[in-house]
Amino acid sequence: MIEPRPNPSFRELLNSGRFIYGAELVTTRGIPEPDQRPKLVELGEGLAADSRISWVSITDNPGGNPMIPADWIANLLKPRGKELVIHLTCKDLNRNGLESAAWRYAAEGFHNILALTGDYPTAGFHGPAQPVFDLDSVSLVSMLRAMNEGLETTKPSGKVERLPKTNFFIGCAVSPFKRQERELLPQYFKLARKIQCGAQWVIPQLGYDMRKFHEIKLFLDWSGLSAPVIGNVYVLNKGVARMFNQNKIPGCVVSDALYAQVERYAAGPDKGKAFFTELAAKQLAVFKGLGFAAGYLGGIHKAEAFAQIIDLAESYGPNDWKEFVKEIQYPKENEFYLFERDPATGLGNRDLLNADYLRSLDEPAKAREVTLSYRFTRLMHSLAFTPGKRLFPAIQKTYARLEAGKHTTTLKAMHAVEHASKTVMFGCKDCGDCSLPDAGYFCPRASCSKTQRNGPCGGSFDGRCELDDKDCIWARAYDRLKYYGESRDMIKGPAVFANASLSGTSGWANNFLGRDHHQVPQPVAQTPSAKAQTPNG
């Protein structure tokens, strides 16, 4: 007797070469009345019943709001046999909570994880919740990969134990809809870091510029990286478009040009429904034409509406997408692109990087962030804090001798001087595991709302923090590092994990004596040089 072949996994579907469709399911706050069937469950079951929808993706407290956990609805839908993707974010759980959640998902049979930093919490009982951000998307990806390889733990006895391997298919996000070079390129560099740390598939944030979507694939090819990319489609209405346009949903972008069209169509008899439906279907057609692995639909509350958009997308001719791609380009004013525009296609030219960008690498402008204090800090780091060079060996021996001799008073005095000087210059929080060299000598704990040590989150807007209370430190770091020809390598290497056990201790001592994250031997490929990847370079 021939055993029936099991349904293909999400991993197999994304790598099949066949364009597939996915749907987003947003969980809710509160539980349904006992005598009512939750609309969320009805929608999920409707999506699971549609054979053209290959997977259902379930959100994790989107917008920073407290909602029913994703695996609650996932367990209800599991008997339907549909592939399920669970979002896992860092805003509400520390690293132990995230690992615990991952073990639970693995035990429940949920292997497809979209690893996200998450939105800054905006709501909560008696006021907004205090965010966690113990890990970020990069370090979460790295942890999930370690679990796939068999996580090593140390028992109280000191014995090292290797835990059973998980089988997570790890996804990550990228936010390409950034207007400024200083904001966009760190997003791309962080995407490379996520893939190098273990991410296996990519989904962009929301925007309505097909040239920017396509540029993600160009960047991956340019970087020598390979991962299936999913096209993200959110079906607009006037209210949502207004929020995107006003930057009220971090990372989701509707330009002024698109919003003007939204207002015009929304004033019609159908309130713009036909325009919004057609826009979504055309986006799906473009993604298919561009060779994306899949299209992902969100912003819909009825299963039949998903079907209607997919039907329309499938009704287009095989080359119609080439016209749609020119039509669906709604950039913000003075939008930066890494690749030059190809006039024939309206997309980026895979063989030509932005000429102005290349010229700026040869003659970088001195940004306002390149202050005297920063230049002094760079000098001191090269003299004293670079392993094996200049003063480093002598200072290393001094710290080792003082600790070996238990010269506590001297060490405390040195720590006091360190903390005072770093507080004045950087707003030091005395974490003991310093990331100043990782972020252009800006302190992530003092100057980043999400304390991001592995690159920028996706929520910034025109160089401003998601909370709009400060400039993004990673955009500022880019300005500094570009002036010194170091911007292309600003986000590289293994994921940074801040060691909480070092809090309140000397960051200098920990660095010189090899106790902080800078000493972790874990080589990872670097982002390639721009000039090496361009014609005539």
Secondary structure as GFF3:
##gff-version 3
##sequence-region A 1 537
A	DSSP	alpha_helix	10	14	.	.	.	ID=ss1
A	DSSP	beta_strand	20	25	.	.	.	ID=ss2
A	DSSP	alpha_helix	39	49	.	.	.	ID=ss3
A	DSSP	beta_strand	53	58	.	.	.	ID=ss4
A	DSSP	three_ten_helix	62	64	.	.	.	ID=ss5
A	DSSP	alpha_helix	70	77	.	.	.	ID=ss6
A	DSSP	three_ten_helix	78	80	.	.	.	ID=ss7
A	DSSP	beta_strand	83	89	.	.	.	ID=ss8
A	DSSP	alpha_helix	95	108	.	.	.	ID=ss9
A	DSSP	beta_strand	112	116	.	.	.	ID=ss10
A	DSSP	alpha_helix	137	149	.	.	.	ID=ss11
A	DSSP	beta_strand	152	154	.	.	.	ID=ss12
A	DSSP	beta_strand	160	162	.	.	.	ID=ss13
A	DSSP	beta_strand	169	174	.	.	.	ID=ss14
A	DSSP	alpha_helix	181	197	.	.	.	ID=ss15
A	DSSP	beta_strand	201	204	.	.	.	ID=ss16
A	DSSP	alpha_helix	210	223	.	.	.	ID=ss17
A	DSSP	beta_strand	230	234	.	.	.	ID=ss18
A	DSSP	alpha_helix	238	245	.	.	.	ID=ss19
A	DSSP	alpha_helix	256	266	.	.	.	ID=ss20
A	DSSP	alpha_helix	273	289	.	.	.	ID=ss21
A	DSSP	beta_strand	294	298	.	.	.	ID=ss22
A	DSSP	alpha_helix	303	315	.	.	.	ID=ss23
A	DSSP	alpha_helix	321	327	.	.	.	ID=ss24
A	DSSP	beta_strand	339	341	.	.	.	ID=ss25
A	DSSP	beta_strand	348	353	.	.	.	ID=ss26
A	DSSP	alpha_helix	355	362	.	.	.	ID=ss27
A	DSSP	alpha_helix	372	380	.	.	.	ID=ss28
A	DSSP	pi_helix	381	385	.	.	.	ID=ss29
A	DSSP	alpha_helix	392	404	.	.	.	ID=ss30
A	DSSP	alpha_helix	408	426	.	.	.	ID=ss31
A	DSSP	three_ten_helix	436	439	.	.	.	ID=ss32
A	DSSP	alpha_helix	444	447	.	.	.	ID=ss33
A	DSSP	alpha_helix	473	483	.	.	.	ID=ss34
A	DSSP	three_ten_helix	487	489	.	.	.	ID=ss35
A	DSSP	three_ten_helix	500	502	.	.	.	ID=ss36
A	DSSP	alpha_helix	507	512	.	.	.	ID=ss37
A	DSSP	three_ten_helix	517	519	.	.	.	ID=ss38
A	DSSP	three_ten_helix	531	533	.	.	.	ID=ss39
###
